[in-house]
């Protein structure tokens, strides 16, 4: 348990440092801007008239209505099993993940020139990408047994597909998506640490109560 907590704390810290370092590089340096624009230019050429409806439909899967419905279904599945820690983990990942992305975007403001990104100002990080990654992580957390590996693979495919759709349509730059993955990892690590602490406190409380009952003199 302690080793899991340390690993989770290490993940959260690594992702936080990654956010700071890559944010400074891609948002504040000419080399970062150039690399971002170069990768994006190689991908937006794939945005054909035939592919566009499919790509936009894939992005809409991570819009709030669908996102909330799927998240609620995952939480309800865990609640039906009495897994309240899992319910809490899903809530933190989905709500805190996307909310923090919106807060960061509001604080930082526009980060890219609108003439590069299909006439729009993209913001760092991508909330759509955070939604895709945290949905995939939540699905893995709620899945049991051998099926977890399959769900994990499907989750990677889903999040990757949404990421490519965001890039090909010119909705975001690569750095926006990279930041979204790091932000999701940060919340995964922080949530795991919090749940481990909750579990230790619950166990200590049960032991304390049990000891108190055993230590009482018989009437």
C-alpha positions in Angstrom: 0.0 0.0 0.0 2.8 2.4 1.0 4.7 1.6 -2.2 1.6 2.2 -4.3 1.1 5.6 -2.6 4.7 6.6 -3.3 4.4 5.5 -6.9 1.2 7.5 -7.3 2.8 10.6 -5.6 5.7 10.2 -7.9 3.4 10.1 -11.0 1.6 13.2 -9.8 4.8 15.1 -9.2 6.3 14.0 -12.5 3.2 15.1 -14.4 3.2 18.5 -12.6 6.9 19.1 -13.5 6.2 18.0 -17.0 3.3 20.5 -17.3 5.5 23.3 -16.1 8.5 22.4 -18.3 6.6 21.7 -21.5 4.3 24.6 -20.9 7.3 27.0 -20.7 8.9 25.4 -23.8 5.9 25.3 -26.1 4.2 28.5 -25.0 7.2 30.7 -24.3 9.9 29.8 -26.8 10.2 30.2 -30.6 11.5 26.7 -30.9 8.4 25.3 -29.2 6.0 27.4 -31.3 7.8 26.2 -34.5 7.7 22.5 -33.5 4.0 22.8 -32.6 3.1 24.4 -35.9 5.3 22.0 -37.9 3.6 18.9 -36.5 0.2 20.5 -36.8 0.7 21.4 -40.5 1.6 17.8 -41.3 -1.7 16.6 -39.8 -4.3 19.2 -40.9 -3.7 18.2 -44.6 -5.6 15.0 -43.7 -8.7 17.0 -43.0 -10.6 16.1 -46.2 -14.3 16.8 -46.8 -15.1 13.1 -46.4 -13.2 12.7 -43.1 -14.4 16.0 -41.5 -17.9 14.8 -40.4 -16.4 11.7 -38.8 -13.7 13.6 -37.0 -16.1 16.2 -35.7 -18.4 13.5 -34.5 -15.6 11.9 -32.6 -14.7 15.1 -30.9 -18.4 15.7 -29.9 -18.2 12.4 -28.0 -16.2 14.3 -25.4 -18.6 17.3 -25.2 -20.3 17.8 -21.8 -23.6 15.9 -22.4 -22.1 12.6 -23.5 -19.2 13.0 -21.1 -21.5 13.4 -18.2 -23.8 10.5 -19.2 -20.9 8.1 -19.6 -19.2 9.3 -16.4 -22.5 8.9 -14.5 -22.9 5.4 -15.9 -19.4 4.4 -14.8 -20.0 5.8 -11.3 -23.3 4.1 -11.0 -21.7 0.8 -11.9 -19.2 1.2 -9.1 -22.0 2.4 -6.7 -24.0 -0.7 -7.5 -21.2 -2.9 -6.3 -20.7 -0.8 -3.1 -17.3 0.5 -4.3 -17.6 4.0 -2.9 -13.9 4.7 -3.2 -14.1 3.9 -6.9 -17.1 6.3 -7.2 -15.0 9.0 -5.5 -12.1 8.3 -7.8 -14.2 8.6 -10.9 -15.8 11.8 -9.7 -12.4 13.4 -8.9 -10.8 12.4 -12.2 -13.7 13.5 -14.4 -14.8 16.7 -12.6 -11.4 17.9 -11.3 -9.6 17.0 -14.5 -11.8 18.9 -16.9 -12.5 21.8 -14.4 -8.8 22.3 -13.8 -8.2 22.4 -17.6 -10.8 25.1 -17.9 -9.3 27.1 -15.0 -5.8 26.9 -16.5 -7.1 28.0 -19.9 -8.9 31.0 -18.2 -5.7 32.0 -16.3 -3.3 31.6 -19.2 -5.6 32.9 -22.0 -5.1 32.5 -25.7 -1.8 30.8 -26.5 -1.7 30.4 -30.3 -2.2 32.7 -33.2 -5.8 32.2 -34.6 -4.6 32.2 -38.2 -2.8 28.9 -37.7 -5.6 26.9 -36.1 -8.4 27.1 -38.6 -9.4 30.6 -37.6 -9.7 29.9 -33.9 -7.6 30.6 -30.9 -6.7 27.3 -29.3 -6.1 27.3 -25.6 -3.7 25.2 -23.5 -4.5 22.4 -22.4 -7.3 20.8 -24.4 -10.3 20.1 -22.2 -11.6 17.7 -24.9 -8.5 15.6 -24.6 -8.6 15.7 -20.8 -12.2 14.4 -21.0 -11.2 11.6 -23.4 -8.2 10.5 -21.2 -10.1 10.7 -17.9 -13.1 8.7 -19.3 -10.7 6.0 -20.5 -9.0 5.9 -17.1 -12.3 5.8 -15.3 -13.5 2.9 -17.4 -10.3 1.0 -16.5 -10.7 1.7 -12.8 -14.3 0.4 -12.7 -13.5 -2.7 -14.7 -12.7 -5.9 -12.9 -10.5 -8.9 -13.7 -9.0 -9.9 -17.0 -11.4 -7.5 -18.9 -9.4 -4.6 -17.5 -6.6 -5.1 -20.0 -9.1 -5.1 -22.9 -10.8 -2.0 -21.6 -7.4 -0.3 -21.2 -6.4 -1.0 -24.8 -9.8 0.3 -26.0 -9.4 3.3 -23.8 -6.0 4.1 -25.3 -7.4 3.7 -28.8 -10.3 6.0 -28.0 -8.2 8.7 -26.4 -5.7 8.5 -29.3 -8.5 8.8 -31.9 -9.9 11.8 -30.2 -6.5 13.4 -30.0 -5.9 12.9 -33.7 -9.3 14.2 -34.5 -8.5 17.4 -32.6 -5.2 17.8 -34.4 -6.5 16.9 -37.9 -9.4 19.4 -37.7 -7.0 22.1 -36.4 -8.8 22.5 -33.1 -5.7 22.2 -31.1 -1.9 22.0 -31.3 0.1 18.9 -30.2 1.2 20.7 -27.1 -2.4 21.2 -26.0 -2.9 17.5 -26.1 0.4 16.6 -24.4 -0.6 19.0 -21.6 -4.0 17.3 -21.3 -2.3 13.9 -20.9 0.0 15.2 -18.2 -2.9 16.9 -16.4 -4.9 13.7 -16.4 -1.9 11.8 -15.1 -1.5 14.4 -12.3 -5.1 13.9 -11.2 -4.8 10.1 -11.5 -1.7 10.2 -9.1 -3.3 12.6 -6.7 -6.6 10.6 -6.6 -4.7 7.4 -5.9 -2.8 9.0 -3.1 -6.0 10.4 -1.6 -7.8 7.1 -1.8 -4.9 5.3 -0.1 -5.0 7.8 2.7 -8.8 7.4 3.0 -8.3 3.6 3.2 -5.7 3.9 5.9 -7.8 6.2 7.9 -10.9 3.9 7.6 -8.8 0.9 8.6 -7.3 2.7 11.6 -10.8 3.8 12.7 -12.1 0.3 12.5 -9.2 -1.1 14.5 -9.6 1.7 17.1 -13.3 0.9 17.5 -12.7 -2.8 17.7 -10.0 -2.3 20.3 -12.3 0.0 22.3 -15.1 -2.6 22.3 -12.8 -5.4 23.3 -11.2 -3.4 26.0 -14.5 -2.6 27.8 -15.2 -4.5 31.0 -18.1 -6.8 31.0 -21.2 -5.5 32.7 
